[in-house]
């Protein structure tokens, strides 16, 4: 399906991309704490909202 060169490139790409993303996140961690302080609560409310919609749909469709 994939040649060995393509698999090597994909593995190399994933490793390098992950390292760069970790480096970028570490570099900006102070800004993230400052500007995205309440985002975890908003994410929890959003997930709860989606779960509620799914539960309501299950009761109405059944």
C-alpha positions, 0 to 999 in steps of 0.5 A: 500500500505505502512504500517504505520511503513514504512510511519513513517520511510519515514517521519522521513528519509525525515526530518532528511535528510533535516536537515542534508543537510541544516546543511552541506550547512550552514557549507560550505557556505563560500567555495561555494561562493568562488569556485562556483562563476560563476556557476549561469551564466553557469546554465542560459546558459545551460537552455537557450541552452536547450530551444533553442534546444526545440524551433528549434525542434518544428519548424523543426518537425512541 
